[in-house]
Amino acid sequence: MHSKTALAGTALALILLAACSGPQQDPVPTAAEAPPAVSDAGGASDAGGASASDSGGATPESAAHRYAVTPPAQPVELTDDCTGEGMHRTALGESADPALPERSGTGLDVVLSGVDAQGRAELTAAVDGGDPAPIEPAAVGDTIMIEDWTISVTSICADEVEFDLVN
């Protein structure tokens, strides 16, 4: 009888110990270990990863990095995305005109690579003369955070995109 009580007490102690220790969790990765942010191109972006610096442009380690796009809170309802409105314009393969203002002595070059089958702009961004990094496909009304700049896409035509500088 004594051994059944001891066995039951041991089993209870093990159950309580397992319950008190809780589930094992992996440590939170540091910024250097964290994977790049990826938007679902229709849902909310994490916005924190969208402005992560790649130290002046894409490098072999960050070549897969894409700047995230944040869709508007309310869908933009237009009959034509080619509105012709926007402070800055980029044509296929050309830098934005007028050029974006420098921030903290650093420049940003945004270039249109093309327009995809869904009518979204395919852009690249080069920070301070670095290698261009792709931006997720963007629709009219989407905002894009790149380092110290936030831009908002205002017009997408077949061979040019216009956008405004938000901050």
N, C-alpha and C positions, 0 to 999 in steps of 0.2 A: 504494500500500500504506500509505503514511504517513497519508493522509486517512481510510482505513478504521479505523486504530488510533485516530486522534484522534476520529473520530465515535463509536466504541465507548466510548472513555474519557469523552466528554461525556455519552453516554447513561447510563453507569454512575454518573457524578457526579450527574446529575439524579435517578436512581432513589434513590440513597443520601440525597440532600438531602430528597426527599419522604418517605422512610421515617423519617428522623431528626426531621423537624419534627412528625410525629404528626398526628392528626386535629385540625382546628380546633374548639374548643369555645366556646360562648357563655359569657360571664361569669356567675357565679352571681348571681341577682337579689337585691337588698337586700330587707329586710322590707317596705319601702314598695312595692316593685315586684312582690313575690311574689303569686301568685293565692291566694285564700282556700282553706283546706283543705276537701276534700269527702270525706265518708265514702262507702263503697260500701254502707252500711246492712246489712252482713252480714260484712264483713271487718274488718281492722284499720284503725284511724284513725291518722293521723300524730301525734295528740296534741299536737304542737307548735303547730299552727295552731288547735287547739281553745281555747286560752286566750289568744289574741291579743286585746289590748285594742282597743276601737273608740272610746276616749277618752270614755267616759260614755254610750254609746248609739249607736244607728244614726243615721248622717247620710246625706245624699244619696249620698256616695261609697261608703258601706258598707251601703246599703240591701239589697244582694244578699247580704250576709254571713249565714251560718247557723252556729250553734254546732254542732259535730260531736258525734256520739254514738259511744261505744265499746261494742261488744257484749261480754258476759262471755266469759271464756276457755272456760268450759264452758257449753253451752246450758242454759237454765233449762227444766226439764220440769215444767209445771204442767197440771192438768186445767182450771183456770180462772185467768185472769190477774187477776181481781178478788179479790185476797186480803184486802183491807181492812187491810193492814199498811203502816205507814209513819209516820214522825214528823211529816211535813208533808203537808198535803192541799190540793189546788186543784180547785175545781169549775169547770164551764164559765164562762169570763169572769171568774173571781174570783182574787184574789191568794192566794198560799200562806198557810195558817193552820196552825200559828203562823208568823209572818213569819220569814224566814231572818235569822240574826244578821248584823250589820254586820261588814265586814272593812276595816280601815284607814280607818274613817270612811265607808265606802261601803256602800250597801244594794243588795240584789238582789231583784227581784220576778219570780216565776215564775207564769205564768197558763196554764191549759188552754184551747186554742182548739177542740179537738175530738179525736175518735178516728177514724183512717182505716179503710178497709175491711179492712185486715190486722190491726186491733186495736191499732195503735201510737198512742201519745199524740202529739198535735200541740200543742207547747208554745211559748211565747214567753218571752223573758227581757229585762227592762229593768234596766240597771245604773245605779244612782244617779239614778233618776227619768228616765232618758233614754228615747228611743223604743224600743219593744219590738222585738227582733230574733228571728226564728224560730229554732227548734231543729229539727234533723233529726228525723223521726219516731222515737220511742223505744219500745222494748219492755221488758217486765219484765226486770230484770237489767242493763239498759244503764246506763252511767255517762255523765255529761255534765259537761264542765269549762267553767265560765263564770267568767272572771276569776279571783278568789281562792277560788271555791267549786267543789266537786265533789259532784254529787248522784247518787244511784242510784235508779232507778225500781223501786218495790216492788209496786205495784198499779195496774192499769188497769181501770176500770169504765166503763160507758157514759157517765157524766156527771161522773166525778171520777178524779183520779190522785193516788196517794200516793207519796212518795219520802223517802229518808233523806239527810241531809247526811253525806258521807263525811269531809270534812276541814273 
